[in-house]
Amino acid sequence: MEVKVLKSEEINNEVSNRIINLVNSNKNAILGLATGSTPVGVYKKLAEAYKEGKVSFKTIRSFNLDEYIGLTEDNDQSYRYFMNHNLFDHIDIDKNNTKVPCGLGDVEKNAKDYDAAIDAAGGIDFQILGIGSDGHIAFNEPGTSFNEGTHIAELTDQTITDNARFFAKKEDVPTKAITMGLASIMKAKEIVLIAVGANKAEAVKELINGKMSEDWPCTILQKHNNVTIYADEAAYSKVTK
């Protein structure tokens, strides 16, 4: 595990450059993408690079980590809407090649089919992750089995509270999501986790200094052989050197 402590803008520059270099060297690259405030700066940099002619995503495929249960794609709080608004609408990627878990219909079947689709595509080459204040990655909440594949997650009150800032009120936040599981995430060939802000400090400390425990889902990354943690000073502040 490599750890880099940088300013937020430096993180956005470095991660976006890594993605651009990958895409330019591998026209069939498969990206694992995240939502929330964490990757927005990276996506903005990717859109700028495309507009400047530095990269093309025309043949790239992507798989997103998760989606709320019950939200349609055109709901402005859905993660499909988020991805279109923050990235896909601003680059030349074929949206048919962009996959977001489906939180409608037979969601249990959707979850199994999602893992099968990732495997059939050859696996994720580069996975972006954020981290919750309680150490969750994707919507794998504390206590989630390290062996879990894509599944339906009951969101904790902490996660609902953290995500309420995106909704009119806390009661509007969905209580369930379909999420790529920890075992699914660990199949990615390369993983980058971004942590920004003092509210992530405890989780980053557990990730770097703590023991592997399902109480802190992020700690499973200690087993992966190609992980880079990007943290700003605030997020890194509790790590024991």
For each residue, the residues with C-beta under 8 A, 3 or more apart:
1: 208 221 222 224 227 228 229
2: 227 228 229
3: 208 228 229 231 236 239
4: 11 14 228 229 230 231
5: 231 232 233 236
6: 10 11 14 230 231 232
7: 10 11 232 233
8: 11 12 41 196 232
9: 12 13 41
10: 6 7 13 14
11: 4 6 7 8 14 15 41 194 196 230 232
12: 8 9 15 16 41 42 44 45
13: 9 10 16 17 45
14: 4 6 10 11 17 18 230
15: 11 12 18 19 42 128 192 194 230
16: 12 13 19 20 42 45 46 49
17: 13 14 20 21
18: 14 15 21 22 126 192
19: 15 16 22 23 31 42 46 126
20: 16 17 23 24 46 49 54 55
21: 17 18 24 25
22: 18 19 25 26 29 125 126
23: 19 20 26 27 29 31 55 56 57 60
24: 20 21 55
25: 21 22
26: 22 23 29 125
27: 23 59 60
28: 59 60 61
29: 22 23 26 60 61 125 126
30: 60 61 62 63 121 122 123 124 125 126
31: 19 23 60 61 62 63 124 125 126 127 128
32: 62 63 64 65 124 126 127 128 180 185 188
33: 39 62 63 64 65 83 87 128
34: 38 39 64 65 128 129 130 138
35: 39 64 65 66 79 82 83
36: 39 130 163
37: 40
38: 34 130 131 194 195 196
39: 33 34 35 36 42 43 128 130 194
40: 37 43 44 86
41: 8 9 11 12 44 45
42: 12 15 16 19 39 45 46 128 194
43: 39 40 46 47 86 87
44: 12 40 41 47 48 86
45: 12 13 16 41 42 48 49
46: 16 19 20 42 43 49 50 55 57 87 91
47: 43 44 50 51 87 90 91
48: 44 45 51 52
49: 16 20 45 46 52 54 55
50: 46 47 53 54 55 56 57 90 91 92
51: 47 48 90
52: 48 49
53: 50
54: 20 49 50
55: 20 23 24 46 49 50
56: 23 50 59 92
57: 23 46 50 60 91 92 93
58: 92 93 94
59: 27 28 56 94 97
60: 23 27 28 29 30 31 57 93 97
61: 28 29 30 31 97 98 99 121
62: 30 31 32 33 93 97 98 99
63: 30 31 32 33 99 114 117 118 121 124 180
64: 32 33 34 35 67 79 80 83 98 99 100 101
65: 32 33 34 35 101 129 138 139 179 180 185
66: 35 79 101 138 139 153 177 178 179 180
67: 64 71 78 79 80 100 101 102 103 177 178
68: 71 77 78 79 103 174 176 177
69: 103 107 152 174 176 177 178
70: 103 104 174 176
71: 67 68 75 77 78 103 174
72: 75 78 104
73: 78 80 81 100
74: 78 81
75: 71 72 78 81
76: 81 85
77: 68 71 81 82 166 167 172
78: 67 68 71 72 73 74 75 81 82 103
79: 35 64 66 67 68 82 83 100
80: 64 67 73 83 84 100
81: 73 74 75 76 77 78 84 85
82: 35 77 78 79 85 86
83: 33 35 64 79 80 86 87 88 98 100
84: 80 81 87 88 89 95
85: 76 81 82 89
86: 40 43 44 82 83 90
87: 33 43 46 47 83 84 90 91 93
88: 83 84 91 93 95 98
89: 84 85
90: 47 50 51 86 87
91: 46 47 50 57 87 88
92: 50 56 57 58
93: 57 58 60 62 87 88 97 98
94: 58 59 97 98
95: 84 88 98
96:
97: 59 60 61 62 93 94
98: 61 62 64 83 88 93 94 95
99: 61 62 63 64 114 117
100: 64 67 73 79 80 83
101: 64 65 66 67 110 111 114 150 178 179 180
102: 67 105 107 110 178
103: 67 68 69 70 71 78 107 110 176 177 178
104: 70 72 107
105: 102 109 110
106: 109 110
107: 69 102 103 104 110 111 152 178
108: 111 112 152
109: 105 106 112 113
110: 101 102 103 105 106 107 113 114 178
111: 101 107 108 114 115 149 150 151 152 178
112: 108 109 115 116 149 150
113: 109 110 116 117
114: 63 99 101 110 111 117 118 150 178 180
115: 111 112 118 119 149 150 180 181 184
116: 112 113 119 120
117: 63 99 113 114 120 121
118: 63 114 115 121 123 124 184 187
119: 115 116 122 123
120: 116 117
121: 30 61 63 117 118
122: 30 119
123: 30 118 119 187 188 189
124: 30 31 32 63 118 127 187 188 189
125: 22 26 29 30 31 188 189 190
126: 18 19 22 29 30 31 32 188 189 190 191 192
127: 31 32 124 185 188 190 191 192
128: 15 31 32 33 34 39 42 192 193 194
129: 34 65 137 138 185 191 192 193 194
130: 34 36 38 39 137 193 194 195
131: 38 135 136 137 193 194 195 200 203 204 207 218
132: 135 136 137 158 159 162 203
133: 158 162 199 200 202 203
134: 141 142 156 158 159 203 216
135: 131 132 142 202 203 206 207 215 216 217 218 219
136: 131 132 139 140 141 142 144 156 159 217 218
137: 129 130 131 132 140 182 185 193 217 218 221
138: 34 65 66 129 179 180 181 185
139: 65 66 136 153 155 159 177 179
140: 136 137 144 148 153 179 181 182 185 217
141: 134 136 144 153 154 155 156 159 217
142: 134 135 136 156 214 215 216 217
143: 214 215
144: 136 140 141 148 153 181 182 214 217
145: 148 182 214
146: 182 183 214 217 220
147: 182 183
148: 140 144 145 151 181 182 183 184
149: 111 112 115 181 183 184
150: 101 111 112 114 115 178 179 180 181 184
151: 111 148 178 179 181
152: 69 107 108 111 176 177 178 179
153: 66 139 140 141 144 176 177 178 179
154: 141 175 176
155: 139 141 159 160 163 173 174 175 176 177
156: 134 136 141 142 159 160
157: 160 161
158: 132 133 134 161 162
159: 132 134 136 139 141 155 156 162 163
160: 155 156 157 163 164 170 173 175
161: 157 158 164 170
162: 132 133 158 159 165
163: 36 155 159 160 166 167 173
164: 160 161 167 169 170 172 173
165: 162
166: 77 163 173
167: 77 163 164 170 172 173
168: 172
169: 164 172
170: 160 161 164 167 173
171:
172: 77 164 167 168 169
173: 155 160 163 164 166 167 170
174: 68 69 70 71 155 177
175: 154 155 160
176: 68 69 70 103 152 153 154 155
177: 66 67 68 69 103 139 152 153 155 174
178: 66 67 69 101 102 103 107 110 111 114 150 151 152 153
179: 65 66 101 138 139 140 150 151 152 153
180: 32 63 65 66 101 114 115 138 150 184 185
181: 115 138 140 144 148 149 150 151 184 185
182: 137 140 144 145 146 147 148 185 186 217 220
183: 146 147 148 149 186 187
184: 115 118 148 149 150 180 181 187
185: 32 65 127 129 137 138 140 180 181 182 188 191 220
186: 182 183 220 221 223 224
187: 118 123 124 183 184
188: 32 123 124 125 126 127 185 191 224
189: 123 124 125 126 226
190: 125 126 127 226 227
191: 126 127 129 185 188 221 224 226 227 228
192: 15 18 126 127 128 129 227 228 230
193: 128 129 130 131 137 207 218 221 227 228 229 230
194: 11 15 38 39 42 128 129 130 131 230 231
195: 38 130 131 200 203 204 229 230 231 232 235 236
196: 8 11 38 200 231 232 234 235
197: 200 232 234 235
198: 201 234 235 237
199: 133
200: 131 133 195 196 197 203 204 231 234 235
201: 198 204 205 234 235 236 237 238
202: 133 135 205 206 238
203: 131 132 133 134 135 195 200 206 207 216 218
204: 131 195 200 201 207 208 229 231 235 236 238 239
205: 201 202 208 209 210 238 239 240
206: 135 202 203 209 210 213 216 218 219
207: 131 135 193 203 204 210 216 218 219 221 222 229
208: 1 3 204 205 229 239
209: 205 206 239 240
210: 205 206 207 213 216 219
211: 219
212: 219 220 222 223
213: 206 210 216 219
214: 142 143 144 145 146 217
215: 135 142 143
216: 134 135 142 203 206 207 210 213 219
217: 135 136 137 140 141 142 144 146 182 214 220
218: 131 135 136 137 193 203 206 207 221
219: 135 206 207 210 211 212 213 216 222
220: 146 182 185 186 212 217 223 224
221: 1 137 186 191 193 207 218 224 227
222: 1 207 212 219
223: 186 212 220
224: 1 186 188 191 220 221 227
225:
226: 189 190 191
227: 1 2 190 191 192 193 221 224
228: 1 2 3 4 191 192 193
229: 1 2 3 4 193 195 204 207 208
230: 4 6 11 14 15 192 193 194 195
231: 3 4 5 6 194 195 196 200 204 235 236
232: 5 6 7 8 11 195 196 197 235 236
233: 5 7 236 237
234: 196 197 198 200 201 237
235: 195 196 197 198 200 201 204 231 232
236: 3 5 195 201 204 231 232 233 239
237: 198 201 233 234
238: 201 202 204 205
239: 3 204 205 208 209 236
240: 205 209
241:
